[in-house]
């Protein structure tokens, strides 16, 4: 591993700078020997006289930068490359890029100079371009004549360019001469955190946001309501909030930090199952069997008050969290695990028939619940998503077409293979539990995922198990999300979780940015990650 680390570090940080005097130059003979440069005169004629007796300098052709995720395209060129200097400027061509400019200036130890039209040696210039038809998260980074320009069709694209530059120049490294053209393959690159079962501090979440931003993730899912806890302050229903929770002021700070890194928070209030924390304060809404037995975590969806309290919460937090996606949950409603739900829960069967007709089932009523909650968040201009086992076969009531499928497993009752959703034209997000689920304590059949397995075997088309769906469905797979679930919350500390997910996060974003076989071996990729910190 030590040899691989030296090779990667040399290629990224030092390969473009000459060894003579450390000033970025190399003699013609050195360049010709190492890179085939032809600055020295051919042997059949004498060299032309130069303006000075000093040897002519030449530079080796630049190498592709080594970053995580890897850049998609690099056009090499000859030149010394670029390093940030303390007296150098970060300038912007558009005031909309001021936040990106200030951030990268602080990170690189440069001066933020605002909007400027003049050009100075050592400048880093950020610009927006029209980029008609271009991926909004794409960027072009040009290193030439001792300056750098990063341009993209959106602020997010320019931000990702600054992340590439930050990695290139890490620990004294050099941004190689030439042009990087880069864009993600998948529009949704997520990390989901279960803060309901385990209380994570605001500071820890903020540290993960900084990490995610530098890796070009763009979504952070917060699963903050479950049987074990409700972890965000509530004004509409303060009685349900756990003792350990995030205040809204802390959440707003998290949101602001995420926004500065172009990360959207995806909130999740799971229903009609996984509502134990809500039901502890409202036992009258707990689902009960015909014999009167309470069903853990399940709310009685035949009661109007059940819909009211969940909609109160959805409306409240829609005002708190900006952005488009909203996760409705929908999984593991225990009423549907019974062999005959209609007999076990006659009140649900009666409500289904009353709402949807004489042949309606409990599954129809549950699908209608999902659709009604989707209507609630849609009024806030949100795009609903739900776990795949919240969709059912053979129901007269169908889930709304715009509800995206968060596909996590094929093991649960009612689960359907990914192709059923894709063939129906649905959009899917990959949460494959065999690769992307980090479940604390490794209960049931779960084992902690490794970065190597994700890096070598998973792609966004591997939605279930280890087999990829046909390539023709790739456009319906919006992206993927690595998930931390806290089933056995005390199994790891915050620091242990951060260490355990470090390489899996890097492997996941590499495959979401570019699903093709990576150029680096796993050993090289791990060494690069260690060098970049």
C-alpha positions as CSV (number, residue, x, y, z in Angstrom):
1,X,0.0,0.0,0.0
2,X,2.9,2.4,0.8
3,X,4.2,2.1,-2.8
4,X,0.7,2.8,-4.2
5,X,0.4,5.8,-2.0
6,X,3.7,7.2,-3.2
7,X,2.7,6.7,-6.8
8,X,-0.7,8.4,-6.5
9,X,0.7,11.3,-4.4
10,X,3.4,11.9,-6.9
11,X,1.1,11.8,-9.8
12,X,-1.3,14.3,-8.3
13,X,0.8,16.7,-6.3
14,X,4.2,16.7,-7.8
15,X,4.1,15.2,-11.3
16,X,3.6,18.5,-13.1
17,X,6.4,20.4,-11.3
18,X,9.9,20.0,-12.4
19,X,12.5,18.7,-10.0
20,X,15.1,21.4,-10.8
21,X,15.0,23.9,-8.1
22,X,11.3,23.3,-7.3
23,X,10.3,26.3,-9.5
24,X,8.0,24.4,-11.8
25,X,10.4,24.1,-14.7
26,X,12.5,21.2,-16.1
27,X,15.3,21.2,-18.6
28,X,14.6,20.1,-22.1
29,X,16.7,17.0,-21.7
30,X,14.8,16.0,-18.5
31,X,11.4,16.5,-20.2
32,X,12.4,14.6,-23.3
33,X,13.7,11.7,-21.3
34,X,10.6,11.4,-19.1
35,X,7.7,12.4,-21.4
36,X,9.1,12.4,-24.9
37,X,9.1,16.2,-25.1
38,X,11.0,17.6,-28.1
39,X,12.2,20.9,-26.9
40,X,15.9,19.9,-27.5
41,X,17.0,20.4,-31.1
42,X,17.0,17.3,-33.4
43,X,20.5,15.8,-33.7
44,X,20.8,16.5,-37.5
45,X,20.9,20.3,-37.1
46,X,22.2,22.8,-34.7
47,X,19.9,24.4,-32.2
48,X,18.6,27.9,-33.0
49,X,20.0,30.8,-31.0
50,X,17.7,31.8,-28.1
51,X,17.3,35.3,-26.6
52,X,19.4,34.4,-23.6
53,X,22.1,31.8,-22.9
54,X,19.7,30.1,-20.4
55,X,18.4,26.6,-21.4
56,X,15.0,26.6,-22.9
57,X,12.4,25.4,-20.5
58,X,9.7,22.9,-21.4
59,X,7.0,21.0,-19.5
60,X,5.9,17.5,-19.6
61,X,2.3,16.9,-20.8
62,X,0.1,17.2,-17.8
63,X,-1.5,14.1,-16.1
64,X,-5.2,13.6,-15.3
65,X,-5.9,14.9,-11.7
66,X,-6.6,12.3,-9.1
67,X,-9.8,13.2,-7.2
68,X,-12.8,11.6,-5.5
69,X,-15.0,11.3,-7.5
70,X,-12.7,11.1,-10.5
71,X,-13.1,13.7,-13.1
72,X,-14.8,12.5,-16.3
73,X,-12.5,14.2,-18.9
74,X,-9.2,16.0,-18.8
75,X,-7.5,17.5,-21.8
76,X,-3.8,17.6,-21.0
77,X,-1.5,20.5,-21.8
78,X,2.1,21.6,-21.2
79,X,2.7,24.1,-18.4
80,X,3.5,24.4,-14.8
81,X,0.0,24.0,-13.5
82,X,-1.3,26.2,-10.7
83,X,-1.0,26.4,-6.9
84,X,-2.8,28.8,-4.6
85,X,-0.8,31.7,-3.3
86,X,-1.5,33.8,-0.2
87,X,-1.5,37.0,-2.2
88,X,-3.5,35.7,-5.1
89,X,-7.1,36.5,-5.7
90,X,-10.4,34.7,-6.1
91,X,-12.6,36.8,-8.4
92,X,-16.1,36.2,-9.8
93,X,-17.8,37.2,-13.0
94,X,-21.3,37.1,-11.4
95,X,-22.4,38.3,-8.0
96,X,-24.4,35.0,-7.6
97,X,-21.1,33.2,-7.2
98,X,-20.0,35.3,-4.2
99,X,-20.7,32.5,-1.7
100,X,-18.7,30.0,-3.7
101,X,-15.9,32.5,-4.1
102,X,-15.6,33.4,-0.4
103,X,-15.7,29.7,0.6
104,X,-13.0,28.5,-1.7
105,X,-10.9,31.6,-1.0
106,X,-10.9,30.8,2.7
107,X,-10.2,27.2,2.1
108,X,-7.2,27.9,-0.2
109,X,-5.8,30.8,1.8
110,X,-6.5,33.3,-0.9
111,X,-8.0,36.8,-0.9
112,X,-11.6,37.1,-2.1
113,X,-11.7,40.2,-4.4
114,X,-15.3,40.1,-5.6
115,X,-16.3,41.0,-9.2
116,X,-13.4,41.9,-11.3
117,X,-12.7,42.1,-15.0
118,X,-9.0,42.4,-15.0
119,X,-6.7,39.4,-15.0
120,X,-3.7,38.9,-12.7
121,X,-1.2,36.1,-12.4
122,X,-2.4,33.5,-9.9
123,X,-6.1,34.4,-10.2
124,X,-8.9,31.9,-9.6
125,X,-11.9,33.1,-11.6
126,X,-15.4,31.7,-11.2
127,X,-18.0,32.3,-13.9
128,X,-21.5,31.3,-15.0
129,X,-22.0,30.4,-18.7
130,X,-25.2,29.9,-20.6
131,X,-24.5,26.2,-21.1
132,X,-27.7,25.6,-23.0
133,X,-28.7,22.0,-22.8
134,X,-25.8,21.2,-20.5
135,X,-26.1,19.3,-17.3
136,X,-26.7,22.0,-14.7
137,X,-24.2,20.4,-12.3
138,X,-21.4,20.3,-15.0
139,X,-18.4,22.5,-15.0
140,X,-15.3,23.3,-17.1
141,X,-12.0,24.1,-15.3
142,X,-9.2,25.6,-17.3
143,X,-5.7,25.9,-15.9
144,X,-3.6,28.0,-18.3
145,X,-1.1,30.9,-18.2
146,X,-0.8,30.8,-14.4
147,X,-4.5,31.2,-13.8
148,X,-7.6,29.0,-13.2
149,X,-11.1,29.6,-14.5
150,X,-14.0,27.5,-13.4
151,X,-17.2,28.0,-15.4
152,X,-20.6,26.2,-15.3
153,X,-24.2,26.7,-16.2
154,X,-25.2,26.9,-12.5
155,X,-23.8,27.8,-9.1
156,X,-23.8,24.1,-8.2
157,X,-21.6,23.2,-11.2
158,X,-19.1,26.0,-10.3
159,X,-19.1,24.8,-6.7
160,X,-18.2,21.2,-7.8
161,X,-15.3,22.7,-9.8
162,X,-14.0,24.3,-6.7
163,X,-14.2,20.9,-4.9
164,X,-12.0,19.4,-7.7
165,X,-9.5,22.3,-7.3
166,X,-9.5,21.9,-3.5
167,X,-8.6,18.2,-3.8
168,X,-6.0,18.9,-6.5
169,X,-4.2,21.4,-4.4
170,X,-4.6,19.6,-1.1
171,X,-1.4,19.5,1.0
172,X,0.7,21.5,-1.4
173,X,-0.5,19.8,-4.6
174,X,-0.8,21.3,-8.0
175,X,-3.7,21.7,-10.3
176,X,-2.5,20.3,-13.6
177,X,-2.3,22.4,-16.8
178,X,-5.2,21.7,-19.2
179,X,-9.0,21.5,-19.2
180,X,-11.2,19.4,-17.0
181,X,-14.7,18.8,-18.3
182,X,-16.8,17.1,-15.7
183,X,-20.4,16.2,-14.8
184,X,-22.2,13.6,-12.7
185,X,-24.0,10.6,-14.3
186,X,-26.7,10.7,-11.7
187,X,-28.7,13.7,-10.5
188,X,-29.4,12.4,-7.0
189,X,-26.3,11.5,-4.9
190,X,-27.5,11.0,-1.3
191,X,-26.6,10.0,2.2
192,X,-29.5,9.1,4.6
193,X,-29.2,9.3,8.3
194,X,-31.5,7.8,10.9
195,X,-31.6,10.3,13.7
196,X,-34.8,9.0,15.1
197,X,-33.4,5.8,16.7
198,X,-30.1,7.4,17.6
199,X,-29.6,11.1,18.6
200,X,-26.8,12.6,16.5
201,X,-25.5,16.0,17.6
202,X,-25.9,19.0,15.4
203,X,-22.1,19.4,15.2
204,X,-21.7,15.8,13.9
205,X,-24.3,16.3,11.3
206,X,-22.6,19.6,10.2
207,X,-19.3,17.7,9.9
208,X,-20.9,15.2,7.6
209,X,-22.4,18.0,5.5
210,X,-18.9,19.4,4.9
211,X,-17.6,16.0,4.1
212,X,-20.5,15.3,1.7
213,X,-20.1,18.7,0.0
214,X,-16.4,18.1,-0.7
215,X,-17.3,14.7,-2.2
216,X,-20.0,16.2,-4.5
217,X,-23.0,14.6,-2.8
218,X,-26.1,16.7,-3.2
219,X,-28.7,15.2,-0.8
220,X,-28.9,14.5,2.9
221,X,-31.9,12.5,4.1
222,X,-33.0,12.9,7.7
223,X,-35.2,10.1,9.0
224,X,-36.3,11.9,12.2
225,X,-39.5,10.1,13.2
226,X,-39.7,6.4,14.2
227,X,-40.8,4.1,17.0
228,X,-37.8,5.0,19.1
229,X,-37.9,8.8,18.9
230,X,-39.0,12.0,17.3
231,X,-36.0,14.2,17.1
232,X,-36.9,17.7,15.8
233,X,-38.7,20.4,17.8
234,X,-42.4,20.7,17.0
235,X,-44.7,23.6,17.5
236,X,-47.8,21.8,16.2
237,X,-47.3,18.7,18.4
238,X,-44.7,19.4,21.1
239,X,-46.0,16.4,23.1
240,X,-44.4,13.9,20.7
241,X,-40.9,15.3,20.7
242,X,-38.1,13.2,22.4
243,X,-36.1,14.6,25.2
244,X,-33.0,14.5,23.1
245,X,-33.7,16.4,19.9
246,X,-32.6,19.1,17.5
247,X,-34.1,22.6,18.0
248,X,-35.4,24.4,15.0
249,X,-32.6,26.9,15.3
250,X,-30.1,24.0,15.1
251,X,-32.0,22.6,12.0
252,X,-31.9,26.0,10.3
253,X,-28.2,26.2,10.9
254,X,-27.8,22.7,9.3
255,X,-30.0,23.8,6.4
256,X,-28.0,26.9,5.8
257,X,-24.7,24.9,5.9
258,X,-26.2,22.4,3.5
259,X,-27.4,25.1,1.1
260,X,-23.9,26.6,1.0
261,X,-22.7,23.1,-0.2
262,X,-25.5,22.7,-2.6
263,X,-27.0,19.9,-0.6
264,X,-30.7,19.5,-0.3
265,X,-32.2,18.1,2.9
266,X,-34.7,15.3,2.3
267,X,-37.0,15.0,5.4
268,X,-38.8,11.8,6.2
269,X,-41.7,11.3,8.5
270,X,-42.5,7.6,8.0
271,X,-46.2,6.6,8.0
272,X,-48.5,4.7,8.5
273,X,-45.9,2.5,10.2
274,X,-42.9,3.5,12.3
275,X,-45.0,6.1,14.2
276,X,-44.3,4.7,17.7
277,X,-43.0,8.0,19.1
278,X,-46.2,9.8,18.0
279,X,-48.4,7.0,19.3
280,X,-46.8,7.1,22.7
281,X,-48.4,10.5,23.1
282,X,-51.6,9.5,21.3
283,X,-52.4,5.9,22.3
284,X,-56.0,6.3,21.1
285,X,-54.7,6.4,17.5
286,X,-52.7,3.1,17.8
287,X,-53.9,0.3,15.5
288,X,-55.4,-2.6,17.3
289,X,-56.5,-6.0,16.2
290,X,-60.1,-7.4,16.4
291,X,-59.0,-8.9,19.8
292,X,-57.8,-5.5,21.0
293,X,-54.0,-6.1,20.8
294,X,-51.9,-3.1,20.0
295,X,-49.8,-3.2,16.8
296,X,-46.3,-1.7,17.4
297,X,-45.7,1.5,15.5
298,X,-48.8,1.3,13.4
299,X,-51.4,4.1,13.3
300,X,-55.0,3.3,12.8
301,X,-55.6,4.8,9.3
302,X,-59.4,4.3,9.6
303,X,-59.5,7.3,12.0
304,X,-59.7,10.8,10.7
305,X,-57.5,12.1,13.6
306,X,-54.7,9.9,12.4
307,X,-54.5,11.7,9.0
308,X,-54.8,15.0,10.8
309,X,-51.9,14.6,13.1
310,X,-49.6,13.3,10.3
311,X,-50.6,16.1,8.0
312,X,-50.1,18.7,10.8
313,X,-46.5,17.5,11.0
314,X,-46.0,17.4,7.2
315,X,-47.3,20.9,6.9
316,X,-45.1,22.2,9.8
317,X,-41.9,20.7,8.5
318,X,-42.5,21.6,4.9
319,X,-42.3,25.2,6.1
320,X,-39.0,24.4,7.8
321,X,-37.2,22.4,5.1
322,X,-36.7,24.0,1.7
323,X,-36.2,21.9,-1.4
324,X,-38.0,19.5,-3.7
325,X,-37.9,15.8,-2.5
326,X,-40.0,14.6,0.4
327,X,-39.8,11.1,1.8
328,X,-43.2,9.7,3.0
329,X,-41.9,6.3,4.2
330,X,-44.8,3.9,3.6
331,X,-42.9,0.8,4.5
332,X,-43.6,-2.1,6.9
333,X,-47.2,-1.3,7.9
334,X,-47.8,-4.2,10.2
335,X,-51.5,-4.6,9.3
336,X,-50.4,-6.0,6.0
337,X,-48.1,-8.6,7.4
338,X,-51.1,-10.6,8.6
339,X,-52.4,-13.5,6.5
340,X,-55.9,-12.0,6.4
341,X,-55.7,-8.2,7.2
342,X,-59.4,-7.8,6.6
343,X,-60.3,-10.3,9.3
344,X,-57.6,-9.1,11.7
345,X,-58.5,-5.4,11.4
346,X,-62.2,-5.1,10.6
347,X,-62.2,-1.4,11.2
348,X,-59.7,-1.0,8.3
349,X,-61.7,-3.3,6.1
350,X,-64.8,-1.2,6.7
351,X,-63.0,2.0,6.1
352,X,-61.7,0.7,2.8
353,X,-65.1,-0.4,1.6
354,X,-66.6,2.9,2.6
355,X,-64.0,4.9,0.7
356,X,-63.3,2.8,-2.3
357,X,-66.2,0.4,-2.8
358,X,-67.4,-3.0,-1.8
359,X,-64.3,-4.9,-3.1
360,X,-61.7,-2.7,-1.5
361,X,-59.0,-4.2,0.7
362,X,-56.8,-3.0,3.5
363,X,-54.0,-2.7,0.9
364,X,-56.2,-0.3,-1.0
365,X,-56.8,1.8,2.1
366,X,-53.1,1.9,2.8
367,X,-52.3,2.9,-0.8
368,X,-55.0,5.7,-0.4
369,X,-53.2,6.8,2.7
370,X,-50.0,7.2,0.8
371,X,-51.7,9.1,-2.0
372,X,-53.3,11.4,0.5
373,X,-50.0,12.2,2.2
374,X,-48.5,12.8,-1.2
375,X,-51.3,15.3,-1.9
376,X,-50.3,17.1,1.4
377,X,-46.6,17.6,0.5
378,X,-47.4,18.3,-3.2
379,X,-49.3,21.4,-2.0
380,X,-45.9,22.6,-0.8
381,X,-44.4,21.9,-4.3
382,X,-42.6,18.8,-3.1
383,X,-41.9,15.6,-5.0
384,X,-43.0,12.6,-3.0
385,X,-41.0,9.4,-2.6
386,X,-41.8,6.2,-0.7
387,X,-40.1,2.9,0.2
388,X,-40.7,0.2,-2.4
389,X,-42.6,-2.0,0.1
390,X,-45.2,0.8,0.4
391,X,-46.4,-0.1,-3.1
392,X,-48.6,-3.2,-3.6
393,X,-49.7,-5.6,-6.3
394,X,-53.3,-6.3,-7.2
395,X,-54.9,-3.3,-5.6
396,X,-57.7,-1.4,-7.1
397,X,-56.2,1.9,-5.8
398,X,-52.9,2.6,-7.4
399,X,-50.1,4.8,-6.0
400,X,-49.9,8.1,-7.7
401,X,-47.6,8.0,-10.7
402,X,-45.3,10.9,-9.5
403,X,-44.4,9.1,-6.2
404,X,-40.8,8.0,-6.7
405,X,-39.7,4.6,-5.5
406,X,-36.9,4.4,-2.9
407,X,-35.9,0.8,-3.6
408,X,-34.2,-0.8,-0.7
409,X,-35.1,-4.5,-0.5
410,X,-36.7,-7.5,-2.0
411,X,-37.1,-9.3,1.3
412,X,-40.2,-7.7,2.8
413,X,-43.7,-8.9,2.4
414,X,-45.3,-7.1,-0.5
415,X,-42.0,-6.2,-2.0
416,X,-41.8,-6.2,-5.8
417,X,-38.8,-6.7,-8.1
418,X,-37.3,-3.5,-9.5
419,X,-38.4,-4.2,-13.0
420,X,-42.1,-4.0,-12.1
421,X,-41.6,-0.3,-11.1
422,X,-39.3,0.4,-14.1
423,X,-41.7,-1.2,-16.6
424,X,-44.5,0.8,-15.2
425,X,-42.5,4.0,-16.0
426,X,-41.7,4.9,-12.4
427,X,-38.6,6.9,-11.3
428,X,-36.5,5.0,-8.8
429,X,-33.7,5.9,-6.3
430,X,-31.3,3.1,-5.4
431,X,-31.0,2.3,-1.7
432,X,-29.9,-1.4,-2.2
433,X,-29.8,-2.8,1.3
434,X,-27.1,-5.4,0.3
435,X,-24.6,-2.7,-0.6
436,X,-25.8,0.7,0.8
437,X,-27.3,-0.1,4.3
438,X,-25.1,0.5,7.3
439,X,-27.2,-0.9,10.1
440,X,-25.8,-0.4,13.6
441,X,-25.2,-3.6,15.4
442,X,-25.7,-5.7,12.3
443,X,-29.1,-7.2,13.3
444,X,-30.9,-9.9,11.3
445,X,-28.8,-10.6,8.2
446,X,-27.2,-7.2,7.9
447,X,-23.4,-6.8,7.8
448,X,-21.5,-3.5,7.6
449,X,-21.0,-2.6,3.9
450,X,-17.4,-2.1,2.7
451,X,-16.2,0.6,0.3
452,X,-14.4,-2.1,-1.7
453,X,-17.5,-4.1,-2.4
454,X,-19.4,-1.0,-3.5
455,X,-16.5,0.2,-5.6
456,X,-16.0,-3.1,-7.3
457,X,-19.5,-4.6,-7.6
458,X,-22.2,-2.0,-7.3
459,X,-23.6,0.5,-9.9
460,X,-26.8,2.5,-9.8
461,X,-28.4,-0.2,-11.9
462,X,-27.9,-2.8,-9.2
463,X,-31.1,-2.1,-7.4
464,X,-31.7,-5.5,-5.7
465,X,-29.2,-8.1,-4.8
466,X,-26.2,-8.1,-7.1
467,X,-27.8,-8.2,-10.5
468,X,-28.1,-5.1,-12.7
469,X,-31.4,-4.2,-14.4
470,X,-31.1,-3.7,-18.2
471,X,-29.4,-0.6,-19.4
472,X,-32.5,0.7,-21.2
473,X,-33.9,1.6,-17.8
474,X,-30.9,3.6,-16.7
475,X,-32.6,6.9,-17.3
476,X,-35.4,6.1,-14.8
477,X,-32.9,5.5,-12.0
478,X,-32.4,9.0,-10.6
479,X,-29.5,8.1,-8.4
480,X,-28.8,6.5,-5.1
481,X,-28.3,6.9,-1.4
482,X,-26.1,5.4,1.2
483,X,-28.0,4.9,4.4
484,X,-27.2,4.7,8.1
485,X,-29.8,2.9,10.2
486,X,-29.6,2.8,14.0
487,X,-31.5,-0.3,14.9
488,X,-29.2,-1.0,17.8
489,X,-28.3,2.6,18.5
490,X,-25.7,1.9,21.2
491,X,-23.6,-0.4,19.1
492,X,-21.4,2.5,17.8
493,X,-20.5,6.0,18.8
494,X,-20.8,8.9,16.5
495,X,-17.0,8.7,15.8
496,X,-17.2,5.0,15.0
497,X,-20.1,5.7,12.6
498,X,-18.1,8.4,10.9
499,X,-15.1,6.1,10.5
500,X,-17.2,3.2,9.4
501,X,-18.9,5.0,6.6
502,X,-15.9,6.9,5.4
503,X,-14.8,4.7,2.5
504,X,-18.3,3.4,1.7
505,X,-19.4,7.1,1.1
506,X,-16.4,7.7,-1.2
507,X,-17.1,4.5,-3.2
508,X,-20.8,5.3,-3.5
509,X,-20.3,8.8,-4.9
510,X,-17.6,7.5,-7.3
511,X,-20.2,5.2,-8.8
512,X,-23.0,7.8,-8.8
513,X,-20.7,10.3,-10.5
514,X,-19.4,7.8,-13.0
515,X,-20.8,4.2,-13.0
516,X,-18.2,2.8,-15.4
517,X,-15.4,0.7,-14.1
518,X,-13.0,3.0,-12.2
519,X,-9.5,3.6,-13.6
520,X,-7.9,3.2,-10.2
521,X,-7.7,-0.2,-8.4
522,X,-9.3,-0.4,-5.0
523,X,-5.9,-0.2,-3.3
524,X,-5.1,3.0,-5.3
525,X,-8.5,4.5,-4.6
526,X,-8.1,3.9,-0.8
527,X,-4.6,5.3,-0.9
528,X,-5.9,8.4,-2.7
529,X,-8.6,8.8,-0.1
530,X,-6.1,8.5,2.7
531,X,-3.9,11.2,1.1
532,X,-6.8,13.6,0.5
533,X,-8.0,13.2,4.1
